[in-house]
Amino acid sequence: QAGNTRRRDLIAAKNIKQPPPRAPLPFNVKVLPDAQEALGTKEYEDIKVLNFDIIYNLLDEYEEWVKVKSSDVEKQLRETMTFPGKALLMPDHVFRTHKPAIVGMRILGGRLRTDQKFLLSDGRVVGQVKSIRKGEESVKEAVPGEEVAVAIDEVTIGRQLDQGDIVYVDVPEGEARKFFRTPGILNRDELEVLNEVQRIKMKETRFWAM
């Protein structure tokens, strides 16, 4: 950025059509009072002004700040969006058949969180994850390789679900579309699972999440 940093520079940064982090990079100039005042408000909490008189220090500080903010954004997204997941209902691990069903599951890809519904390979959506337990601990999510006990509402084992079934997290179409259009939100494993979900959904909805 050339010239002193004004409030209008913050507005311009805020209106950039990309997810945070966003940062004006003034080099060896002043941050004017109107910009300083705005930076202290909630409206501009995702904007940071980095200002150094040595260009290398500026770039180093920017890279470090991006790492921190990107981690914060990723954490927020994982708490608010339905990330893809794939799991196996392990044979001989049915602890209760209904109200709620409690089964052992191995996470094959992506992640599984509470309150999510299951998508089956035939396109049916069943059940809802009530809770996840890892050993004696109740957890909010499970990741690849983990074997967990999952309580599932609205299903009966032997009817809607059965031992040996592979299930997917039912990702809403709007969120799937955002994942596809915003590179970097999903890792490779999660993207592979989402591609499998899309193939299932496209059997009924040709242009699902496109």
C-alpha positions in Angstrom: 0.0 0.0 0.0 1.2 3.5 -0.8 0.3 6.5 1.4 -0.9 6.8 4.9 -3.5 4.3 6.0 -7.0 5.7 6.2 -10.4 4.3 7.2 -11.3 4.0 3.5 -8.3 1.5 3.2 -9.9 -0.7 5.9 -13.3 -0.5 4.1 -11.6 -1.6 0.9 -9.9 -4.5 2.6 -13.1 -5.6 4.3 -14.9 -5.6 0.9 -12.4 -7.8 -0.8 -14.2 -10.9 -2.0 -12.2 -13.5 -0.3 -12.3 -15.1 3.2 -10.2 -13.6 6.0 -7.4 -13.1 6.8 -7.1 -9.6 5.1 -4.4 -7.1 5.9 -3.4 -3.7 4.3 0.4 -3.6 4.2 1.6 0.0 4.5 5.3 0.4 4.3 7.0 3.1 6.4 3.8 5.3 6.6 1.3 6.4 9.3 -2.0 4.9 10.4 -4.2 7.9 10.6 -6.6 8.4 13.6 -9.8 7.5 11.8 -8.3 4.1 10.8 -6.9 3.6 14.4 -10.4 4.2 15.8 -12.0 1.8 13.3 -9.5 -0.9 14.1 -10.8 -1.0 17.7 -14.3 -1.9 16.6 -15.9 -5.3 16.1 -16.7 -4.4 12.5 -13.0 -4.6 11.6 -11.9 -7.4 13.9 -10.8 -9.5 10.9 -8.6 -6.7 9.6 -5.0 -6.1 10.7 -2.7 -3.3 9.7 0.9 -4.3 9.6 3.3 -1.4 9.4 7.1 -1.6 9.5 10.0 0.6 8.2 11.9 -2.5 7.0 10.3 -4.4 4.2 11.6 -7.8 5.3 10.2 -7.4 8.8 6.8 -6.4 7.3 6.7 -9.5 5.1 7.8 -11.8 7.9 5.2 -10.4 10.3 2.5 -10.7 7.6 3.3 -14.4 7.0 3.2 -15.2 10.7 -0.1 -13.3 11.1 -1.7 -15.2 8.1 -0.8 -18.5 9.7 -2.5 -17.6 13.0 -5.6 -16.1 11.4 -5.9 -18.9 8.9 -5.9 -21.4 11.8 -8.6 -19.3 13.6 -10.8 -19.2 10.4 -10.4 -23.0 9.9 -11.4 -23.6 13.5 -14.5 -21.4 13.1 -15.5 -23.1 9.8 -15.2 -26.5 11.4 -17.5 -25.5 14.2 -20.2 -23.9 11.9 -20.1 -26.0 8.7 -20.9 -29.6 8.0 -17.5 -31.1 6.9 -17.6 -34.4 5.0 -17.0 -37.7 6.7 -17.0 -41.4 6.0 -17.4 -44.2 8.5 -17.8 -48.0 8.8 -20.4 -49.5 11.1 -18.1 -52.2 12.5 -19.4 -55.8 12.6 -20.1 -57.3 16.0 -20.1 -53.8 17.6 -23.8 -53.2 18.1 -24.4 -52.2 21.7 -28.0 -51.2 21.4 -30.3 -51.5 18.4 -32.5 -48.4 18.9 -33.7 -45.4 21.0 -30.8 -44.5 20.5 -28.9 -47.1 18.6 -25.3 -47.4 19.9 -22.7 -48.8 17.6 -19.0 -49.0 17.1 -17.7 -47.0 14.1 -14.3 -46.7 12.5 -13.7 -43.3 10.8 -12.5 -44.0 7.2 -12.2 -40.4 6.0 -13.0 -36.8 6.8 -14.6 -36.4 10.3 -17.7 -37.2 12.2 -19.4 -34.7 14.5 -22.4 -34.8 16.7 -25.8 -33.7 15.3 -24.9 -34.8 11.8 -27.1 -37.1 9.6 -25.9 -40.1 7.6 -26.1 -40.5 3.9 -26.2 -44.0 2.5 -24.8 -45.2 -0.8 -28.3 -45.5 -2.2 -29.0 -41.8 -1.5 -31.1 -42.3 1.6 -30.5 -39.9 4.6 -31.0 -41.6 8.0 -30.5 -41.0 11.7 -28.7 -38.3 13.6 -25.6 -38.5 15.7 -26.6 -37.9 19.3 -23.2 -38.4 20.9 -19.7 -39.8 20.3 -17.6 -41.6 22.9 -13.9 -42.4 22.7 -13.1 -44.8 25.5 -14.6 -43.2 28.6 -14.5 -39.7 27.1 -17.4 -38.0 25.4 -16.0 -36.0 22.3 -17.5 -33.7 19.7 -15.8 -35.3 16.7 -13.9 -38.3 15.5 -11.2 -38.3 12.8 -9.7 -40.9 10.4 -8.4 -44.1 12.1 -10.3 -43.6 15.3 -12.8 -46.3 16.5 -15.6 -44.7 18.6 -19.0 -45.6 20.1 -21.7 -43.5 18.4 -25.2 -43.0 19.6 -27.7 -42.5 16.7 -31.2 -41.3 17.0 -34.0 -42.1 14.6 -32.7 -45.5 13.4 -33.0 -49.2 14.2 -30.0 -51.4 13.5 -31.1 -54.1 11.1 -33.6 -51.8 9.4 -32.2 -48.4 8.4 -28.6 -49.3 9.2 -26.8 -52.6 9.6 -23.4 -54.0 10.6 -20.8 -53.5 7.8 -22.6 -50.5 6.3 -20.4 -47.6 5.1 -22.0 -44.3 5.8 -21.3 -40.7 4.9 -22.0 -37.4 6.6 -24.9 -35.7 4.8 -23.4 -32.4 3.7 -25.9 -29.7 2.7 -25.7 -28.8 -1.0 -24.9 -25.1 -0.3 -22.0 -25.9 2.0 -20.7 -28.6 -0.4 -20.7 -26.0 -3.2 -18.8 -23.6 -1.0 -16.2 -26.3 -0.3 -15.7 -26.9 -4.0 -15.5 -23.2 -4.9 -13.1 -22.3 -2.1 -9.8 -24.1 -2.4 -8.0 -24.8 0.8 -10.9 -25.2 3.2 -10.8 -29.0 2.9 -7.7 -31.2 3.0 -7.2 -33.9 0.4 -8.8 -36.6 2.4 -11.9 -34.5 3.1 -12.2 -33.5 -0.6 -12.1 -37.2 -1.7 -14.9 -38.0 0.7 -16.9 -35.0 -0.6 -16.4 -36.2 -4.1 -17.9 -39.5 -3.1 -20.9 -37.8 -1.5 -21.4 -35.7 -4.7 -21.4 -38.9 -6.9 -24.2 -40.4 -4.6 -26.2 -37.2 -4.7 -25.9 -36.8 -8.5 -27.8 -40.0 -9.0 -30.9 -38.0 -8.1 -29.8 -34.4 -8.6 -27.7 -34.2 -11.8 -25.9 -30.9 -11.0 -25.7 -31.3 -7.2 -23.3 -28.7 -5.7 -22.0 -27.6 -9.1 
